[in-house]
Amino acid sequence: MSQSYDVIIIGSGAGGGTLAHRLAASGKSILILERGGWLPREQENWDAREVFIENRYVPKETWYDKNGKPFQPGVHYWVGGATKLYGAALYRLRKEDFGELKHYDGISPAWPIPG
């Protein structure tokens, strides 16, 4: 028997988890899909060197750019995604970061919140 859902959320990081929480009381049938498993609870979780220098929780995979040059993507496949390991580092944005931005591939629209 197949199941149908009103909402399917891909990933349980900051965006997906917040959306799921907001929709929880709506009565809608919600499915959250997550690629990874639960991050193991171990002392290395709190070791900045293990997490950010040794990349303990980053998968050992190689991606390739448009020129075929290999790189390590720095992604995290865990419940909570990269949000779980983001390090609480938030960059200060400038006023122009919220406006429309024209670039090579098109236009990134301005944020819908006036300044």
Secondary structure, DSSP 8 states (H G I E B T S, - for coil): -----SEEEE--SHHHHHHHHHHGGGT--EEEE-SSB-----GGGG-HIIIIIS-TTS-S--EE-TTS-EE------BTTGGGGGSTT------GGGGS-EEETTEEE---SS--
